[in-house]
Amino acid sequence: MIYASAEALSTALNEQEVAAGWLYPDIRRIREVSVVVTRGVIRAAQLNEVDRELALRHMGDEELD
């Protein structure tokens, strides 16, 4: 799950942050980024079948967000 959160964090960079060569998203976007990281961890838990909330398995990413 730690790896999944790190991977999700890296995908949370927006175009401007990527263009500027940032490694991490701007702290001012913490709420938006937290959603991306949380979703990544949930999906990793589902993939590894260690999730406890089975109802989330049937939700799309937009609905989960």
ChimeraX commands (.cxc) that place a marker at each C-alpha (Angstrom):
marker #1 position 0.00,0.00,0.00 radius 0.5
marker #1 position 2.95,2.31,0.60 radius 0.5
marker #1 position 4.15,1.71,-2.95 radius 0.5
marker #1 position 0.62,2.27,-4.27 radius 0.5
marker #1 position 0.39,5.60,-2.46 radius 0.5
marker #1 position 3.77,6.72,-3.81 radius 0.5
marker #1 position 2.82,5.70,-7.32 radius 0.5
marker #1 position -0.51,7.51,-7.09 radius 0.5
marker #1 position 1.23,10.60,-5.73 radius 0.5
marker #1 position 3.48,10.69,-8.77 radius 0.5
marker #1 position 0.46,10.57,-11.08 radius 0.5
marker #1 position -1.17,13.50,-9.26 radius 0.5
marker #1 position 1.17,16.04,-10.83 radius 0.5
marker #1 position -0.58,18.45,-13.18 radius 0.5
marker #1 position 0.87,19.64,-16.50 radius 0.5
marker #1 position 2.47,22.74,-15.02 radius 0.5
marker #1 position 4.16,20.76,-12.24 radius 0.5
marker #1 position 5.50,18.22,-14.72 radius 0.5
marker #1 position 6.76,20.98,-17.01 radius 0.5
marker #1 position 8.53,22.61,-14.05 radius 0.5
marker #1 position 10.20,19.29,-13.19 radius 0.5
marker #1 position 8.54,18.93,-9.80 radius 0.5
marker #1 position 8.69,15.59,-8.01 radius 0.5
marker #1 position 5.62,16.22,-5.87 radius 0.5
marker #1 position 2.39,18.17,-6.39 radius 0.5
marker #1 position 1.96,21.64,-4.93 radius 0.5
marker #1 position 0.85,21.53,-1.28 radius 0.5
marker #1 position -1.94,23.99,-2.12 radius 0.5
marker #1 position -3.64,21.13,-3.99 radius 0.5
marker #1 position -3.55,18.81,-0.98 radius 0.5
marker #1 position -7.26,17.93,-1.04 radius 0.5
marker #1 position -7.28,17.13,-4.75 radius 0.5
marker #1 position -4.07,15.11,-4.47 radius 0.5
marker #1 position -5.33,13.24,-1.41 radius 0.5
marker #1 position -8.28,11.97,-3.44 radius 0.5
marker #1 position -5.93,10.63,-6.13 radius 0.5
marker #1 position -3.67,8.94,-3.57 radius 0.5
marker #1 position -6.57,7.44,-1.65 radius 0.5
marker #1 position -8.09,6.07,-4.83 radius 0.5
marker #1 position -4.76,4.51,-5.77 radius 0.5
marker #1 position -4.49,2.76,-2.42 radius 0.5
marker #1 position -8.09,1.54,-2.56 radius 0.5
marker #1 position -7.56,0.12,-6.05 radius 0.5
marker #1 position -4.32,-1.59,-4.96 radius 0.5
marker #1 position -6.10,-3.13,-1.98 radius 0.5
marker #1 position -8.83,-4.38,-4.29 radius 0.5
marker #1 position -6.30,-5.82,-6.71 radius 0.5
marker #1 position -4.60,-7.68,-3.85 radius 0.5
marker #1 position -7.97,-8.69,-2.39 radius 0.5
marker #1 position -7.28,-7.16,1.00 radius 0.5
marker #1 position -10.04,-4.57,0.81 radius 0.5
marker #1 position -12.79,-4.75,3.39 radius 0.5
marker #1 position -15.45,-2.55,1.80 radius 0.5
marker #1 position -16.61,-4.75,-1.04 radius 0.5
marker #1 position -19.21,-2.23,-2.23 radius 0.5
marker #1 position -16.39,0.01,-3.47 radius 0.5
marker #1 position -15.35,-2.63,-6.00 radius 0.5
marker #1 position -18.34,-1.80,-8.16 radius 0.5
marker #1 position -17.72,1.95,-8.24 radius 0.5
marker #1 position -15.99,3.70,-11.08 radius 0.5
marker #1 position -13.17,6.11,-10.34 radius 0.5
marker #1 position -15.36,9.22,-10.68 radius 0.5
marker #1 position -17.98,7.82,-8.35 radius 0.5
marker #1 position -15.30,6.69,-5.88 radius 0.5
marker #1 position -13.73,10.16,-5.90 radius 0.5
marker link #1:1,2 radius 0.2
marker link #1:2,3 radius 0.2
marker link #1:3,4 radius 0.2
marker link #1:4,5 radius 0.2
marker link #1:5,6 radius 0.2
marker link #1:6,7 radius 0.2
marker link #1:7,8 radius 0.2
marker link #1:8,9 radius 0.2
marker link #1:9,10 radius 0.2
marker link #1:10,11 radius 0.2
marker link #1:11,12 radius 0.2
marker link #1:12,13 radius 0.2
marker link #1:13,14 radius 0.2
marker link #1:14,15 radius 0.2
marker link #1:15,16 radius 0.2
marker link #1:16,17 radius 0.2
marker link #1:17,18 radius 0.2
marker link #1:18,19 radius 0.2
marker link #1:19,20 radius 0.2
marker link #1:20,21 radius 0.2
marker link #1:21,22 radius 0.2
marker link #1:22,23 radius 0.2
marker link #1:23,24 radius 0.2
marker link #1:24,25 radius 0.2
marker link #1:25,26 radius 0.2
marker link #1:26,27 radius 0.2
marker link #1:27,28 radius 0.2
marker link #1:28,29 radius 0.2
marker link #1:29,30 radius 0.2
marker link #1:30,31 radius 0.2
marker link #1:31,32 radius 0.2
marker link #1:32,33 radius 0.2
marker link #1:33,34 radius 0.2
marker link #1:34,35 radius 0.2
marker link #1:35,36 radius 0.2
marker link #1:36,37 radius 0.2
marker link #1:37,38 radius 0.2
marker link #1:38,39 radius 0.2
marker link #1:39,40 radius 0.2
marker link #1:40,41 radius 0.2
marker link #1:41,42 radius 0.2
marker link #1:42,43 radius 0.2
marker link #1:43,44 radius 0.2
marker link #1:44,45 radius 0.2
marker link #1:45,46 radius 0.2
marker link #1:46,47 radius 0.2
marker link #1:47,48 radius 0.2
marker link #1:48,49 radius 0.2
marker link #1:49,50 radius 0.2
marker link #1:50,51 radius 0.2
marker link #1:51,52 radius 0.2
marker link #1:52,53 radius 0.2
marker link #1:53,54 radius 0.2
marker link #1:54,55 radius 0.2
marker link #1:55,56 radius 0.2
marker link #1:56,57 radius 0.2
marker link #1:57,58 radius 0.2
marker link #1:58,59 radius 0.2
marker link #1:59,60 radius 0.2
marker link #1:60,61 radius 0.2
marker link #1:61,62 radius 0.2
marker link #1:62,63 radius 0.2
marker link #1:63,64 radius 0.2
marker link #1:64,65 radius 0.2
view
